[in-house]
Amino acid sequence: MHLAEAIEELRLVDHHVHSVLPGQLGGAEFEQLCTESDSPAPLGTSQLDSQLGFAIRRWCGPALGAEPGLPAAQYLRHRNSGPAAATLLRAAGCDRLLVDTGFAAPGSASLADLGELSGAAVSEVIRLETVAEQVALTGPAAADFAARFADELWRRSASAAALKSIIAYRGGLDFDPARPAPQQVTMAAGRWLGEVASTGNARLTDPVLLRQLLWAGIDRGLPLQLHTGFGDPDQRLHRSDPALTSDFLALTRDSGTPVVLLHCYPYQRQAGYLAQAYPHVYFDVGLALHYTGARAAAIVAEALELAPFGKLLYSSDAYGLPELVYLGARLWRLAMTETLGGWVAAGQWTEADAIRVAAMIGRENAERLYQLPPDRRS
């Protein structure tokens, strides 16, 4: 089997994704789901005039039986005329989806429904901050918060594949890496829980408690996913560079808990270095591929510069639009074929090695890391 055919037929494990909206979408809603911005496009412009918008029109139209490159309004009418979600999810070619349930658009498919729509097995990724905020709303005493959180985390994650932290959003990755002392946690919990009780707003931003959640996640032992790199304007990009986690990674390298750096763009080279330097570090360039569209191969090539090939994973990090699940997979396949195929054509790699590495990144590394069961649905 040749490389392009092997990559096309490879069944993927999407190790970080969100649920999607299964029904019809209006133009404004669809367009807003095509950007990380929290604002509509300026008057006279469109969010779809972007690498992502062009990639949707080029690749998702044919997957739905339409011509490539339909104008946006025609594409939207076509995708709303049939079962777009199921068609696109199944066309992505994923055997398993690991779903972050801490953030979903209102009206998104349940985990069970997502499995039915996609034909894939579905596993859950538990968000640390979401669990903590739910615990806080039950009104625990400050001195009991850490234990209550740990107990709830173990209960919630009993059948989960992984945990996730969004400390990059809430405080930045330049946090104090040390495990906080119990007295610090109790004092911080007292301040925060008092605010929650008085305002009803449980959003957690306290730096001591955010660190406590991370260390509780390390203690839990499941792979710990960290958002890094670009995202919506709620974060500051310069504080989401994965290289800022180096001290934390040094402290946790012997913990037995893998740390997975998500997304990483535009810091994929830093992430590749960290994956090489620390035995428990893995990473992906999910989210970046569909946003960079025709430039996705450049991102993949940079991710493959330093990283051990057994440390790089596939994800889409799709949110809301089933188009993004399909597009993440489609652009990954194209980017891997272009990048690895170029190295084969130049005589740098053998085709057999290229096929083997594609399978590692597309599914085998995730199966090993998350200890996924061997049974699969197609």
Secondary structure as GFF3:
##gff-version 3
##sequence-region A 1 378
A	DSSP	alpha_helix	3	9	.	.	.	ID=ss1
A	DSSP	beta_strand	12	17	.	.	.	ID=ss2
A	DSSP	alpha_helix	27	32	.	.	.	ID=ss3
A	DSSP	alpha_helix	51	55	.	.	.	ID=ss4
A	DSSP	pi_helix	56	60	.	.	.	ID=ss5
A	DSSP	alpha_helix	61	63	.	.	.	ID=ss6
A	DSSP	alpha_helix	72	79	.	.	.	ID=ss7
A	DSSP	alpha_helix	84	91	.	.	.	ID=ss8
A	DSSP	beta_strand	94	100	.	.	.	ID=ss9
A	DSSP	alpha_helix	111	118	.	.	.	ID=ss10
A	DSSP	beta_strand	121	127	.	.	.	ID=ss11
A	DSSP	alpha_helix	128	136	.	.	.	ID=ss12
A	DSSP	three_ten_helix	142	144	.	.	.	ID=ss13
A	DSSP	alpha_helix	145	156	.	.	.	ID=ss14
A	DSSP	beta_strand	162	165	.	.	.	ID=ss15
A	DSSP	alpha_helix	167	170	.	.	.	ID=ss16
A	DSSP	alpha_helix	182	199	.	.	.	ID=ss17
A	DSSP	alpha_helix	207	220	.	.	.	ID=ss18
A	DSSP	beta_strand	224	228	.	.	.	ID=ss19
A	DSSP	three_ten_helix	237	239	.	.	.	ID=ss20
A	DSSP	three_ten_helix	242	245	.	.	.	ID=ss21
A	DSSP	alpha_helix	246	252	.	.	.	ID=ss22
A	DSSP	beta_strand	259	263	.	.	.	ID=ss23
A	DSSP	alpha_helix	268	277	.	.	.	ID=ss24
A	DSSP	beta_strand	281	284	.	.	.	ID=ss25
A	DSSP	alpha_helix	288	292	.	.	.	ID=ss26
A	DSSP	three_ten_helix	293	295	.	.	.	ID=ss27
A	DSSP	alpha_helix	296	303	.	.	.	ID=ss28
A	DSSP	three_ten_helix	309	311	.	.	.	ID=ss29
A	DSSP	beta_strand	312	313	.	.	.	ID=ss30
A	DSSP	alpha_helix	322	345	.	.	.	ID=ss31
A	DSSP	alpha_helix	351	359	.	.	.	ID=ss32
A	DSSP	pi_helix	360	364	.	.	.	ID=ss33
A	DSSP	alpha_helix	365	369	.	.	.	ID=ss34
###
